[in-house]
Amino acid sequence: MTYENSLQHARQLDSEDPLSHFRERFHHPELDGKPALYFTGNSLGLMPKSARAAVDVEMDAWSRLGVEGWFQGANPWCNYHEYLAPMLAEIVGARTSEVVCMNGLTVNLHLLFVSFYQPTPGRYKIIAESKMFPSDQYMLDTQMRFHGVDPNDAIIEIEPPPGEFLIREDDILSAIEQHKGELAMVFFGGVNYFTGQFFNLARLTRAAHDAGAIAGFDLAHAAGNVPLQLHDWDVDFAAWCSYKYLNAGAGNCGGVFVHERHGERTDLLRLGGWWGHDKQRRFLMEPEFQPMPAAEGWQISCPPAVSFALQKAALEVFTEAGLPALREKSLRLTGFLEFVLNDVFNALPDVELRIITPSDPDQRGCQLSVKLIGTDRSFFDAMTAAGIMGDFREPDVVRLAPVPLYNSYEDIWRAGERLQGLLRR
């Protein structure tokens, strides 16, 4: 697509955008009493205007029904996770039985590792990306120690070549081949939080399986951002959060995917809890844990109705917009941001800022990471003061994410105009 860095062009693109009206379905924040240019959906998605009413429905049920809210009302709480599963399954490319909403992201990863990381003296190593999100690093490190494995020996981190920022897929595949005799798992973030690189999960899964290993992924920055087909790709397990691109509110519950070939194995080791027990016998209060088949069997605690209400409201907006249309707009919107940023940077030859996210649209979602070469966080602080809400990652990267549900082309043009003014100063 051909772009130009002008307000007229941005407004023309907005007028031609079939999803532009979804912008009005969200609350937009302000800075110092003025509307902000919000590009932080990769960290916290905006609040749907329907969220408050969705919570009020459950507050009303609690006030009117008390404990009977578990079985009566508009959304009986006992089955709340079932209302979310079809929408989540569509987003991650799964069968409804393969997904369930529960817990926080890292808690879910620990629970999934109970089932899928079973080290032996011969097979105990995990291949992962360097510069993974710290929570994943902590999870891997403590899982190794829990199993009595030395993380310095067991975790093989794949790094970008010297002087580069992106991990080469061939380097991952070479490492899998090199260590295939001792490899237990390949575990990556679907989209790297720092660079925005979208890994080829289908290819990594095939390589892992060919090596006799499990393939699992953290989709925190992928779910709701990039096209996923977890079932067809034969992924073993995955987990994600709901408060980034899925707009379910700060710290809200995450979700998990377990491929049906594992979900039907009730003998597979897992940690037990009441809500993962056979739902037909749950209230018989039996002493022996009988896990449900499918992803539901990984649940532990009962569903938090208010949290799920927020998720339901957000997912309904997401589903209404439709995945193909959102991806198409994401490609165009991110392409426009890339064009505007490069136009601004190239116009100022003394400026050393660089986009480190892949330029290939198939290798990224809507996040662009900008390396602030020769400057520091003070420039990011100046951006924020100018009304541009991105986020900063040490030591010198600003992440900007134009989210197709609520960002506009005019948002991007105005951000470029303000950045140019800051850089000139």
C-alpha positions as CSV (number, residue, x, y, z in Angstrom):
1,M,0.0,0.0,0.0
2,T,1.2,3.5,-0.8
3,Y,1.2,6.0,2.1
4,E,2.0,9.6,2.6
5,N,2.7,11.5,5.8
6,S,-0.1,14.0,5.8
7,L,-3.2,14.7,7.9
8,Q,-5.3,14.6,4.7
9,H,-4.1,11.1,3.9
10,A,-4.6,9.9,7.4
11,R,-8.2,11.2,7.5
12,Q,-8.9,9.6,4.1
13,L,-7.7,6.2,5.4
14,D,-9.9,6.6,8.5
15,S,-12.9,7.4,6.3
16,E,-12.3,4.2,4.3
17,D,-11.8,2.1,7.4
18,P,-14.8,-0.3,8.0
19,L,-13.7,-0.7,11.6
20,S,-13.3,2.9,12.5
21,H,-16.6,3.0,14.5
22,F,-15.2,0.5,17.0
23,R,-13.0,3.3,18.3
24,E,-16.1,4.8,20.0
25,R,-16.7,1.6,21.9
26,F,-13.7,2.3,24.2
27,H,-12.8,4.8,26.8
28,H,-9.7,6.8,25.8
29,P,-7.4,8.2,28.5
30,E,-6.2,11.7,29.0
31,L,-2.9,13.3,30.0
32,D,-3.1,16.6,31.9
33,G,-6.7,16.9,30.9
34,K,-6.1,16.5,27.2
35,P,-6.9,13.4,25.0
36,A,-3.8,11.2,24.8
37,L,-2.5,9.4,21.7
38,Y,-2.6,5.8,23.2
39,F,-0.2,3.3,21.7
40,T,0.1,1.0,24.7
41,G,-2.4,-1.8,24.0
42,N,0.5,-4.2,24.0
43,S,0.8,-3.5,27.8
44,L,-2.8,-2.7,28.8
45,G,-5.7,-2.6,26.4
46,L,-8.3,0.2,26.7
47,M,-11.5,-0.3,28.6
48,P,-14.6,-1.2,26.6
49,K,-17.5,1.0,27.4
50,S,-19.6,-2.1,27.9
51,A,-17.3,-3.4,30.7
52,R,-19.0,-1.4,33.5
53,A,-22.5,-2.6,32.6
54,A,-21.2,-6.2,32.4
55,V,-19.9,-6.0,35.9
56,D,-23.1,-4.4,37.1
57,V,-25.0,-7.5,35.8
58,E,-23.0,-9.7,38.2
59,M,-23.3,-7.2,41.1
60,D,-27.0,-7.3,40.6
61,A,-27.1,-11.1,40.5
62,W,-25.1,-11.2,43.8
63,S,-27.3,-8.6,45.5
64,R,-30.6,-10.3,44.4
65,L,-29.6,-14.0,44.4
66,G,-26.8,-14.4,46.8
67,V,-25.4,-17.9,46.6
68,E,-28.0,-18.9,44.0
69,G,-26.1,-16.7,41.5
70,W,-24.0,-19.8,40.9
71,F,-27.0,-21.4,39.2
72,Q,-29.4,-18.6,38.3
73,G,-29.3,-15.2,36.7
74,A,-28.2,-14.0,33.3
75,N,-24.8,-15.7,33.5
76,P,-24.9,-18.5,36.2
77,W,-21.4,-18.3,37.6
78,C,-20.9,-22.1,37.8
79,N,-20.5,-22.3,34.1
80,Y,-18.9,-18.9,33.4
81,H,-15.8,-20.3,31.8
82,E,-17.9,-22.0,29.2
83,Y,-19.3,-18.7,27.9
84,L,-15.8,-17.5,27.1
85,A,-14.4,-20.6,25.5
86,P,-15.9,-20.3,22.0
87,M,-14.7,-16.7,21.6
88,L,-11.2,-17.6,22.9
89,A,-11.0,-20.7,20.7
90,E,-11.7,-18.5,17.6
91,I,-9.0,-16.0,18.6
92,V,-6.2,-18.6,19.1
93,G,-7.3,-21.1,16.4
94,A,-8.5,-23.9,18.6
95,R,-11.4,-26.2,19.3
96,T,-13.7,-25.0,22.1
97,S,-12.7,-28.0,24.2
98,E,-9.0,-27.1,24.0
99,V,-9.2,-23.7,25.8
100,V,-10.2,-22.5,29.2
101,C,-10.0,-19.2,31.0
102,M,-8.4,-19.3,34.4
103,N,-5.8,-17.8,36.7
104,G,-2.9,-15.5,35.8
105,L,-0.5,-16.1,33.0
106,T,2.6,-17.2,34.9
107,V,0.5,-19.3,37.3
108,N,-1.0,-21.1,34.3
109,L,2.5,-21.7,32.8
110,H,3.6,-23.3,36.1
111,L,0.5,-25.5,36.0
112,L,1.1,-26.5,32.4
113,F,4.8,-27.3,33.1
114,V,3.6,-29.8,35.8
115,S,2.1,-31.8,33.0
116,F,4.4,-31.1,30.1
117,Y,7.9,-30.8,31.5
118,Q,8.9,-34.2,32.7
119,P,12.7,-34.3,32.7
120,T,14.7,-37.5,32.6
121,P,18.4,-37.9,32.9
122,G,18.6,-38.1,29.1
123,R,16.0,-35.5,28.2
124,Y,15.8,-32.4,30.3
125,K,16.9,-29.4,28.2
126,I,14.6,-26.5,27.0
127,I,15.3,-24.3,24.1
128,A,14.0,-20.7,24.6
129,E,14.6,-17.2,23.3
130,S,17.1,-14.8,24.8
131,K,15.5,-11.6,26.1
132,M,12.3,-13.4,27.0
133,F,9.9,-11.6,29.3
134,P,11.3,-11.7,32.8
135,S,8.4,-13.6,34.3
136,D,9.1,-16.4,31.8
137,Q,12.7,-16.4,32.8
138,Y,11.8,-16.7,36.4
139,M,9.3,-19.4,35.7
140,L,11.8,-21.5,33.7
141,D,14.6,-21.0,36.3
142,T,12.4,-22.0,39.3
143,Q,10.9,-25.0,37.4
144,M,14.4,-26.3,36.7
145,R,15.3,-25.9,40.3
146,F,12.1,-27.6,41.5
147,H,13.0,-30.6,39.3
148,G,16.5,-30.6,40.6
149,V,17.9,-29.5,37.3
150,D,20.6,-26.9,36.9
151,P,19.1,-24.1,34.8
152,N,22.5,-23.0,33.6
153,D,22.8,-26.4,32.0
154,A,19.2,-27.1,31.0
155,I,18.1,-23.8,29.4
156,I,19.5,-23.1,26.0
157,E,18.8,-19.5,25.0
158,I,18.9,-18.6,21.3
159,E,20.3,-15.1,20.8
160,P,20.4,-12.7,17.8
161,P,23.7,-12.7,15.9
162,P,26.2,-10.1,17.1
163,G,25.1,-6.6,16.2
164,E,21.5,-7.7,15.3
165,F,18.3,-7.5,17.3
166,L,16.2,-10.3,15.8
167,I,16.6,-14.1,16.4
168,R,17.2,-16.0,13.2
169,E,14.8,-18.9,12.7
170,D,17.5,-21.1,11.2
171,D,19.5,-20.6,14.5
172,I,16.6,-22.0,16.5
173,L,16.2,-25.0,14.1
174,S,19.9,-25.7,14.2
175,A,19.8,-25.7,18.0
176,I,16.9,-28.1,18.0
177,E,18.7,-30.4,15.7
178,Q,22.0,-30.1,17.7
179,H,20.3,-31.0,21.0
180,K,17.5,-33.3,19.8
181,G,18.8,-36.2,21.8
182,E,18.5,-34.4,25.1
183,L,15.7,-32.0,24.4
184,A,12.5,-32.0,26.5
185,M,10.8,-28.9,25.3
186,V,10.9,-25.9,22.9
187,F,9.4,-22.9,24.8
188,F,9.1,-19.4,23.2
189,G,7.0,-16.3,23.5
190,G,4.8,-16.2,20.4
191,V,5.7,-12.5,19.9
192,N,8.9,-11.3,21.7
193,Y,7.8,-8.6,24.1
194,F,11.0,-6.5,23.4
195,T,11.4,-6.5,19.7
196,G,7.9,-7.5,18.5
197,Q,9.2,-10.4,16.5
198,F,6.5,-13.0,15.7
199,F,8.0,-16.4,15.5
200,N,6.9,-19.1,13.1
201,L,5.2,-21.3,15.7
202,A,4.0,-23.9,13.2
203,R,7.6,-24.5,12.1
204,L,9.0,-24.5,15.6
205,T,6.4,-27.0,16.7
206,R,7.2,-29.4,13.8
207,A,10.9,-29.2,14.6
208,A,10.2,-29.8,18.3
209,H,8.1,-32.9,17.6
210,D,10.6,-34.2,15.1
211,A,13.2,-34.0,17.9
212,G,10.9,-35.9,20.3
213,A,10.2,-32.8,22.3
214,I,7.1,-30.8,23.5
215,A,6.2,-27.4,22.0
216,G,4.8,-24.8,24.3
217,F,4.3,-21.0,23.9
218,D,3.6,-17.9,25.9
219,L,1.2,-15.9,23.8
220,A,0.9,-12.9,26.0
221,H,1.8,-10.6,23.1
222,A,0.3,-12.8,20.4
223,A,-3.3,-13.6,21.5
224,G,-5.6,-11.0,19.8
225,N,-2.6,-9.5,17.9
226,V,-1.5,-12.0,15.3
227,P,-3.2,-14.9,13.4
228,L,-3.0,-18.2,15.4
229,Q,-4.0,-21.7,14.5
230,L,-2.8,-23.6,17.6
231,H,-4.8,-26.8,16.8
232,D,-3.8,-27.1,13.2
233,W,-0.2,-26.3,14.1
234,D,-0.3,-29.2,16.5
235,V,1.0,-27.1,19.4
236,D,1.1,-29.0,22.7
237,F,0.2,-26.2,25.1
238,A,0.0,-22.4,25.3
239,A,-1.0,-19.7,27.7
240,W,-1.8,-16.0,27.5
241,C,-3.1,-13.1,29.4
242,S,-6.3,-11.1,28.7
243,Y,-5.4,-7.6,29.6
244,K,-3.2,-6.6,26.6
245,Y,-4.8,-7.0,23.2
246,L,-7.9,-8.7,24.6
247,N,-8.8,-5.6,26.7
248,A,-10.2,-7.5,29.7
249,G,-8.7,-5.1,32.4
250,A,-5.6,-4.8,34.4
251,G,-4.3,-8.2,35.8
252,N,-7.4,-10.1,34.7
253,C,-7.4,-13.8,34.3
254,G,-5.5,-15.6,31.5
255,G,-6.3,-18.5,29.4
256,V,-4.7,-21.8,28.4
257,F,-4.7,-24.1,25.4
258,V,-4.1,-27.8,25.6
259,H,-4.2,-29.8,22.4
260,E,-7.1,-32.3,22.4
261,R,-4.7,-35.3,22.2
262,H,-3.4,-34.3,25.6
263,G,-6.7,-33.1,27.0
264,E,-8.3,-36.5,26.6
265,R,-5.6,-38.1,28.7
266,T,-7.0,-38.0,32.2
267,D,-3.9,-39.9,33.3
268,L,-1.7,-37.0,32.4
269,L,0.0,-35.6,35.6
270,R,-1.6,-32.3,36.7
271,L,-2.3,-30.5,40.0
272,G,-5.8,-31.1,41.1
273,G,-8.5,-28.7,42.2
274,W,-12.3,-28.6,42.7
275,W,-13.1,-27.0,39.3
276,G,-11.0,-29.4,37.3
277,H,-12.9,-32.4,38.9
278,D,-15.5,-34.3,36.9
279,K,-18.2,-31.6,36.7
280,Q,-21.0,-34.2,36.8
281,R,-19.7,-35.3,40.2
282,R,-18.3,-32.1,41.5
283,F,-20.8,-31.5,44.2
284,L,-20.7,-35.1,45.5
285,M,-17.5,-33.9,47.4
286,E,-15.6,-37.1,46.7
287,P,-12.1,-37.5,48.1
288,E,-10.4,-38.8,44.9
289,F,-9.6,-36.2,42.1
290,Q,-11.1,-37.3,38.8
291,P,-10.0,-34.7,36.2
292,M,-12.3,-33.7,33.5
293,P,-11.2,-34.4,29.9
294,A,-10.1,-31.5,27.8
295,A,-8.6,-28.2,28.9
296,E,-11.2,-27.7,31.6
297,G,-9.4,-30.4,33.6
298,W,-6.5,-28.0,34.2
299,Q,-8.8,-25.7,36.3
300,I,-8.2,-25.5,40.0
301,S,-10.4,-22.9,41.5
302,C,-13.9,-21.8,40.8
303,P,-14.4,-19.0,38.2
304,P,-14.2,-15.3,39.4
305,A,-17.5,-14.0,38.1
306,V,-16.6,-10.3,38.0
307,S,-13.3,-10.9,36.3
308,F,-15.0,-13.1,33.7
309,A,-17.7,-10.5,33.1
310,L,-15.0,-8.1,32.1
311,Q,-13.5,-10.7,29.8
312,K,-16.8,-11.5,28.3
313,A,-17.6,-7.9,27.5
314,A,-14.2,-7.4,25.8
315,L,-14.3,-10.6,23.8
316,E,-17.8,-9.8,22.5
317,V,-16.4,-6.5,21.0
318,F,-13.4,-8.4,19.6
319,T,-15.6,-11.1,18.1
320,E,-18.0,-8.6,16.6
321,A,-15.2,-6.9,14.7
322,G,-13.9,-10.2,13.4
323,L,-10.4,-11.6,13.2
324,P,-9.8,-11.3,9.5
325,A,-10.9,-7.7,9.4
326,L,-8.8,-6.9,12.5
327,R,-5.7,-8.5,11.0
328,E,-6.2,-6.6,7.7
329,K,-6.5,-3.3,9.5
330,S,-3.5,-4.1,11.8
331,L,-1.3,-4.7,8.7
332,R,-2.3,-1.3,7.2
333,L,-2.2,0.6,10.5
334,T,1.2,-0.8,11.5
335,G,2.5,-0.2,8.0
336,F,1.4,3.5,8.2
337,L,3.1,3.9,11.6
338,E,6.3,2.4,10.2
339,F,6.1,4.8,7.2
340,V,5.5,7.8,9.4
341,L,8.3,7.0,11.8
342,N,10.8,6.4,9.0
343,D,9.7,9.6,7.3
344,V,10.3,11.5,10.5
345,F,13.6,9.9,11.2
346,N,14.9,10.2,7.7
347,A,14.1,13.9,7.6
348,L,16.4,14.5,10.5
349,P,19.8,13.1,9.5
350,D,21.3,13.8,12.9
351,V,18.7,11.6,14.6
352,E,19.7,8.0,15.5
353,L,16.4,6.2,16.1
354,R,15.8,2.8,14.6
355,I,12.8,0.4,14.3
356,I,14.1,-3.0,15.4
357,T,10.8,-4.9,14.8
358,P,10.8,-7.0,11.6
359,S,9.9,-5.1,8.5
360,D,8.1,-8.2,7.1
361,P,4.4,-7.9,8.1
362,D,4.2,-11.7,8.5
363,Q,6.9,-11.6,11.2
364,R,5.2,-9.0,13.4
365,G,1.9,-7.9,14.9
366,C,1.0,-4.3,15.6
367,Q,3.9,-3.5,17.9
368,L,6.9,-1.5,16.6
369,S,9.9,-1.2,18.9
370,V,12.1,1.9,18.4
371,K,15.6,1.9,19.7
372,L,16.7,5.3,21.0
373,I,20.3,5.2,19.9
374,G,22.3,7.9,21.6
375,T,19.6,8.9,24.1
376,D,17.9,7.5,27.1
377,R,14.6,7.5,29.0
378,S,14.5,11.3,29.0
379,F,13.3,11.2,25.4
380,F,10.5,8.8,26.3
381,D,9.5,11.1,29.2
382,A,9.3,14.0,26.7
383,M,7.1,11.9,24.4
384,T,4.7,11.2,27.3
385,A,4.7,14.9,28.2
386,A,3.7,15.6,24.6
387,G,0.7,13.3,25.0
388,I,2.1,10.2,23.3
389,M,1.5,7.1,25.5
390,G,3.9,4.3,24.6
391,D,6.0,2.3,27.0
392,F,9.7,2.1,27.7
393,R,11.8,-1.0,28.1
394,E,15.4,-0.9,29.4
395,P,17.8,0.1,28.3
396,D,16.7,2.2,25.4
397,V,13.6,0.9,23.6
398,V,10.2,2.5,23.2
399,R,7.3,0.3,22.2
400,L,4.4,1.7,20.2
401,A,1.4,-0.5,19.3
402,P,-1.4,0.9,17.0
403,V,-4.3,-1.4,18.0
404,P,-6.8,-1.9,15.2
405,L,-9.9,-1.9,17.5
406,Y,-9.4,1.6,18.7
407,N,-6.4,3.4,17.1
408,S,-6.9,5.6,14.1
409,Y,-4.6,6.7,11.2
410,E,-5.0,10.2,12.5
411,D,-3.6,9.1,15.9
412,I,-0.5,7.9,14.0
413,W,-0.1,11.1,12.0
414,R,-0.4,13.3,15.0
415,A,2.1,11.2,16.9
416,G,4.6,11.6,14.0
417,E,4.0,15.3,14.0
418,R,4.7,15.6,17.7
419,L,7.8,13.3,17.5
420,Q,9.2,15.4,14.8
421,G,8.8,18.5,16.9
422,L,10.5,16.8,19.9
423,L,13.4,15.6,17.7
424,R,14.0,19.0,16.2
425,R,14.4,20.4,19.7
